[in-house]
Amino acid sequence: MGLDTLKERMPGYARDIRLNLGSTIGNSTLSPQTLWGTALACAVASRNATVLREIEAEAREHLAPEAADAAKAAASIMAMNNIYYRAKHLIGDEAYQSLPARLRMQVIGNPGVEKTDFELWCLAVSAITGCGVCLESHEKTLTGAGVSRETVHEALRIAAVVHAAAVTLEAEEVLATV
């Protein structure tokens, strides 16, 4: 169950993803809470049931319940924010930048875990959903708080691999029904 199950489920053509799951998550330099919160938030954002089940099962062994909830909250709030802020940016009309969001985002101010962990999880989710505005904002907040670029980079690597595993398994599920 967990990471090993995901690696076993990767088809032969996704050998790189299988190996990267082991090297990015299995050998991460991040603290257990930071690592597993990142992986869980990314699994939620990647929207694949198998990836989410397996990562959540293993994350439970490393995260306090409030940290697991915060990781899921990061994925949830960024699902909203990434759409909103990316759309305002892509419209290209500066007039939209001065309009208030008027969207509830209190979890960002009080996530229930260290602010830097939550910000890192938000950044990783933003990488998956492709919101450059949110990526830039969270990266600046993190580096401004003293988080190293190496830590940010590690979260981006985890996001990339978790998402690739989700895409691969989703494709295999679809192809199995053809």
NUNU-502889 format. One record per residue (C-alpha): residue number from 1; y, z, x. Coordinates in steps of 0.001 Angstrom, whole numbers. Layout:
<sites>
SITE     n         y         z         x
SITE   NUM         Y         Z         X
...
</sites>
This chain:
<sites>
SITE     n         y         z         x
SITE     1         0         0         0
SITE     2      3538      -659      1195
SITE     3      4583     -2674      4203
SITE     4      1009     -3386      5293
SITE     5       198     -4791      1858
SITE     6      3213     -7079      2009
SITE     7      2207     -8324      5437
SITE     8     -1349     -8979      4208
SITE     9       -25    -10919      1211
SITE    10      1998    -13350      3344
SITE    11       297    -16774      3396
SITE    12      -496    -18483      6677
SITE    13      2635    -20621      6625
SITE    14      4745    -17423      6475
SITE    15      3312    -15924      9661
SITE    16      6849    -15478     11024
SITE    17      7831    -13450      7968
SITE    18      4714    -11280      8301
SITE    19      5517    -10602     11952
SITE    20      9191    -10027     11202
SITE    21      8334     -7470      8509
SITE    22      6518     -5510     11183
SITE    23      9209     -5836     13811
SITE    24     12297     -5296     11663
SITE    25     11018     -2533      9404
SITE    26      8056     -1263     11375
SITE    27      9973      -945     14655
SITE    28     13520      -285     13451
SITE    29     15907      1856     15457
SITE    30     17557      3108     12268
SITE    31     16930      6622     10963
SITE    32     14200      6782      8298
SITE    33     16732      7299      5493
SITE    34     18955      4457      6652
SITE    35     15992      2139      7211
SITE    36     14129      2791      3981
SITE    37     17307      2910      1907
SITE    38     18224      -502      3296
SITE    39     14751     -1886      2611
SITE    40     14684      -468      -924
SITE    41     18160     -1741     -1826
SITE    42     17197     -5174      -478
SITE    43     13911     -5161     -2388
SITE    44     15790     -4467     -5629
SITE    45     18304     -7223     -4840
SITE    46     15539     -9702     -3988
SITE    47     14085     -9313     -7502
SITE    48     10433     -9823     -6674
SITE    49      8123     -7356     -8426
SITE    50      5546     -7225     -5630
SITE    51      8090     -6694     -2870
SITE    52      9887     -4051     -4907
SITE    53      6684     -2178     -5798
SITE    54      5370     -2145     -2239
SITE    55      8631     -1230      -533
SITE    56      9454      1414     -3142
SITE    57      6014      2981     -2712
SITE    58      6480      3329      1037
SITE    59     10148      4279       747
SITE    60      9145      7274     -1419
SITE    61      7400      8713      1652
SITE    62     10636      8570      3683
SITE    63     13443      9129      1184
SITE    64     14515     12128      -826
SITE    65     14760     11253     -4536
SITE    66     18579     11253     -4390
SITE    67     18514      8809     -1456
SITE    68     16133      6501     -3325
SITE    69     18432      6622     -6341
SITE    70     21431      5874     -4107
SITE    71     19681      2844     -2587
SITE    72     18909      1514     -6055
SITE    73     22486      2300     -7117
SITE    74     23770       255     -4162
SITE    75     21726     -2733     -5338
SITE    76     22864     -2222     -8918
SITE    77     26579     -1878     -8242
SITE    78     26563     -4774     -5797
SITE    79     24810     -6980     -8364
SITE    80     28005     -6616    -10354
SITE    81     30552     -6537     -7526
SITE    82     29110     -9470     -5600
SITE    83     29420    -11725     -8637
SITE    84     32906    -10504     -9518
SITE    85     34474    -10601     -6053
SITE    86     32725    -13796     -4968
SITE    87     33922    -15555     -8131
SITE    88     37522    -14396     -7670
SITE    89     37416    -15675     -4095
SITE    90     35754    -19001     -4931
SITE    91     38226    -19815     -7710
SITE    92     40810    -20154     -4953
SITE    93     43789    -19064     -7043
SITE    94     45565    -16155     -5344
SITE    95     46837    -14936     -8734
SITE    96     43359    -13539     -9451
SITE    97     43539    -11265     -6399
SITE    98     46260     -9135     -7997
SITE    99     44365     -8612    -11251
SITE   100     42577     -5248    -11429
SITE   101     38784     -5287    -11709
SITE   102     38689     -2675    -14490
SITE   103     34971     -2300    -13780
SITE   104     33446      1129    -13363
SITE   105     32407      1702     -9711
SITE   106     32395      5483     -9319
SITE   107     29060      5501     -7494
SITE   108     30778      3960     -4476
SITE   109     32988      7029     -4131
SITE   110     30183      9520     -4735
SITE   111     26812      7915     -3951
SITE   112     24865     11130     -3337
SITE   113     24128     10254       321
SITE   114     26196      9797      3451
SITE   115     28904      7259      2771
SITE   116     27919      5167      5795
SITE   117     24328      4812      4563
SITE   118     25520      3699      1140
SITE   119     28009      1250      2657
SITE   120     25271      -199      4872
SITE   121     22989      -659      1865
SITE   122     25828     -2378       -11
SITE   123     26406     -4665      2965
SITE   124     22714     -5599      3142
SITE   125     22607     -6398      -572
SITE   126     25790     -8467      -217
SITE   127     24079    -10505      2498
SITE   128     21272    -11331        71
SITE   129     23574    -12287     -2773
SITE   130     25969    -14155      -503
SITE   131     29286    -12476     -1209
SITE   132     31445    -12990      1857
SITE   133     34265    -10868       474
SITE   134     31939     -7879        43
SITE   135     30259     -8461      3408
SITE   136     33610     -8426      5161
SITE   137     34846     -5379      3262
SITE   138     31716     -3275      3879
SITE   139     31501     -4315      7537
SITE   140     35098     -3242      8133
SITE   141     34486        74      6378
SITE   142     31357       677      8464
SITE   143     32805      -213     11852
SITE   144     35964      1715     10939
SITE   145     33757      4752     10347
SITE   146     32202      4354     13795
SITE   147     29011      2555     12808
SITE   148     27953       187     15585
SITE   149     27654     -3552     15207
SITE   150     24028     -3157     16284
SITE   151     23385      -983     13207
SITE   152     25081     -3530     10948
SITE   153     23041     -6255     12618
SITE   154     19822     -4285     12050
SITE   155     20601     -4018      8324
SITE   156     21249     -7766      8150
SITE   157     17902     -8454      9811
SITE   158     16134     -6219      7281
SITE   159     17916     -7960      4392
SITE   160     16890    -11370      5702
SITE   161     13223    -10458      6110
SITE   162     12853     -8576      2822
SITE   163     14442    -11480       983
SITE   164     12240    -14013      2793
SITE   165      9145    -12019      1798
SITE   166     10327    -12005     -1807
SITE   167     10979    -15759     -1836
SITE   168      7607    -16472      -229
SITE   169      5633    -14332     -2671
SITE   170      7557    -15731     -5627
SITE   171      6706    -19271     -4513
SITE   172      3049    -18359     -4102
SITE   173      2963    -16822     -7591
SITE   174      4462    -19961     -9107
SITE   175      2173    -22299     -7166
SITE   176      -894    -20281     -8196
SITE   177      -173    -21161    -11828
SITE   178       215    -24908    -11239
</sites>
